Structures are given as C-alpha cells and as structure tokens.
C-alpha cells in the first residue's frame, strides 16, 4: 500500500521538497506499514512558506468577498467530486473506518468551504449614527495565519481553519499533525485547481518544533491550533509573547447525562457515537456517561449488546465499524488507561482487549471498552484518554449530576438525553461546556460555533463567529460638521 505524495510540502502553489528535513514516515495504522516517506520542514521551507503567504495576501484581501468566496465554493465542489478518493486517503492516513471517512471527513471540509465562501460577503461591519456625524467599522483580515492540526480529523481540520481564514482575505500556512500529513496536501492541490492564487494556502510538514517555529514567527498574525491542552498552553504562550491572535481547540472529558425518562435506544446510540466513533479519538467525546438509577440496568444491557456487536477490522472494508488507533504511542496510552482503570477498582464491564485480526497483526487495534463502577475521582474519569474507553457512572438527582458533570478542568462539550424538554434546557444552561447536545451527541455542523470552555480552549471555529476570529475591526469616525476645538 503506497500513498506517496509528489513532495512533502506545498508552498506558493507547488510541491516543494527539502530532504535535509527530519524523516517523517507515514504509517498506515491498520498494518503498521510505511505508506509514504516525507521530511519535516527545514527553516528554509518555513521561511519560503511564510514569505509566499505574506506576498500573496494583500492582493487577495483587495478582491471582493464574493470573488474570494467563489473560489472556495469551487474548491468545495472539487472536494465533493473527489470524495471517495479523499476518504480512502484519509483512511490510510488515520486508520479510521472508510464508512466514516466517506461521509464525515472531506464532506465536512467541503461544508466549511461552501459555508464560508457564501457567508463572507454578508459579514460586514456596523454603522453608528451620531445625528449627522457617524462612524462605521470595517472587518479587515489579519494577514498571515497559521493553522496547526490534530490527527483525528486531518482534512476537516485543514478545511475548518483555512476556509474562514481565506474567505476573510488572509493567507494561511498549515502544519498538519506529523501522524497525518497527506490530506492537507490534497486540499492544497484542490485550492490551486479551483483558482486560489499561489501562496495563499501553504502546507508545511513537521513535528512540534515546526509548529512552534510557525507560532512564534514575527510575520504571523494569528495561530489556530487543534490539539491537546498541554500543547495548547505552549502554543498560546508563544502566541501571547508575540501578541498574536489565537484560537485554541483543545481536549475534553465531556459528560453525557442520561435521565431516566430518556429513549433508551437513542441514549445508547448517542453514548456509542460519543465514545466509539473514530475509534474514540474525538475531542468532544462524552466519555463520562452519567446514567440515572432507574434506567441504569436497561441502558447498560442495551449498551453492552450493541457494543459487543461492533465490527472491528480492515478499515477499507465498508462493513467495518471501527478501525485501529492512530499509532503505537496512542495504543500504549489507551491500553495503559485500561490497566489504570482496573487498578483503581473500576469494573472492566466489556472489551479492554487487543483483537487479533488476520492480516492486521501489526495494527493498533483495541476493543471498544466500557468501565462501570467508576468513581468521579478515578483517573479514567478525569483524564482525556482519546480512545474507545467509556466510563459509566450512576446518579440519582438533577442537581447532583450537574455538579459532578461540571467537576472537571475541561469544558468542551456535554450531552443530555431526556424527554423532559424544560429539564433539558435547564440542565444545559448550567453545564460548563462550549457545545451541548440535547437528545443527540457529537454533531458539529459548520453553521454553529464549536469550541471549548475552561481548559478546553479559547475562541470558536465554524459559524460567522469564526470569521470574526480571522478578522480585526477598524473603527472609522466621520465628522460632517466643524471641529469643536478648545484651542
Ligand atoms: P497534540 O497536542 O499532540 O498536537 C497537536 C498539533 O500541535 C500537532 O500538529 C503537533 O505536531 C503540534 N505541536 C506539538 N507540539 C507543539 C509545539 N510545542 N508548538 C506548536 N505545535 C506543536 O494533539 P494530537 O495531534 O495528539 O491530537 C489529539 C488532541 O487534540 C486531543 O487532546 C484532542 O482532544 C484534541 N482535539 C481537539 C479538538 C477540538 O476541536 N477541540 C478536535 C480534535 C482534537 P505533532 O503532530 O508533530 O506532535
């Protein structure tokens, strides 16, 4: 299996290689085989990319928003037309089941390009009347923006960051995760094909050091990172020391609350979506599933049988529902947390093992896992595992569960399953989270803001709010009378 791109980086509208950069092998997580060999960006490549972006941005910003938007919408059409090939590439890069990537990954990037390409022309400043004299505000781009992506949704991340940035008239230098460098290059090619002028979307590969070099580069006006909380703290500090704008989309340990009047099948479906999709590698996952006493046994019964029926295996088989984890380090981390859960005294209710799959013996597979008998203070209930490990906790009363749900350093997301709608709204109003779902889980349509409270991040992606985060306001006061001066 090979997925070798023409070169490691995409700068100023073309592929660029610099073999002096650190080797960056791309591993197919299902087999452990090397499918591409790339190089991390050298300082030279980083400078070329930043300079290309800096040079291209002013002319792009002077285009009418509808003209910029038209190019983004054309790129969205190409993404959709190539959905199957891009989904396959994403599956090779991430190991995620093709049944997911076919519907979720390039499609979500295309949605972002289409939405921001259309919305930007209607995203304007304000007019303020002073009875004769007046003021208005202009929405101006920031300049060169840096996007740094995580490995769980590579093309989606590249689309979610680049679309609002470009729509607003900025240029972007994007660094994918070292684990998943391929699909951002495909997106860069598509942008060029759609007519995006050279230099506006550049992809440079690399490890954390390349991200840090970009985040601290003096030309860069904004950094948008998707990653873990520790990385977010480092990148935000770098951005802060240079007074750059920053958006941080970080990790979580989100609560999903199932009240005893909930539809059991829907609640189980939501809990499984919120723990097992993308092999559990989703930032917003509802990994603390609080279930009310009266429904607990029924919920656990259906959850167990549906979880045991999950088909793990070849990610390229459309019947497969769960692929491997991204790499050995993540496999070790998730296995380590399963061991910790057992040591802490939680009950390993289901899963927890490493499946032996013929032909995939070197893949990073792990069974979907459910812990019961979990106490709030246990590490498996407090720390982000980023794998298919669900903790199920019991609760009795509404006030109690709200307090327990909020007892976390994170605040990315939360979910509530109940048929009692007044209660649903009352509870989500109390939950400390950037996104809440009532009677569903983990949907992130581009039309609504997405981001975290507390340690889970700063700023929002998606929706018109993201255009705000990729722009700055200029206030213009216009005097129509004489200047009243005391001098
Ligand atoms: P990491 O924090 O390890 O890495 C994120 C990105 O930052 C990678 O591209 C990484 O490069 C880069 N990076 C690492 N160190 C630095 C540094 N010092 N300066 C600049 N850049 C750096 O996250 P993962 O890739 O492991 O992704 C998983 C995490 O992302 C989870 O915590 C998850 O919750 C979170 N996430 C959040 C989302 C959200 O929207 N809130 C969505 C998806 C994931 P490299 O790959 O080379 O290490």
Boltz pocket constraint, residues with backbone or C-beta under 6 A from the ligand:
constraints:
  - pocket:
      binder: B
      contacts: [[A, 148], [A, 149], [A, 150], [A, 151], [A, 152], [A, 153], [A, 175], [A, 176], [A, 177], [A, 178], [A, 179], [A, 206], [A, 207], [A, 208], [A, 209], [A, 210], [A, 211], [A, 212], [A, 213], [A, 215], [A, 225], [A, 226], [A, 227], [A, 228], [A, 229], [A, 230], [A, 231], [A, 232], [A, 234], [A, 235], [A, 248], [A, 249], [A, 250], [A, 251], [A, 252], [A, 281], [A, 282], [A, 283], [A, 284], [A, 384], [A, 386], [A, 412], [A, 451], [A, 452], [A, 456], [A, 457]]
      max_distance: 6.0
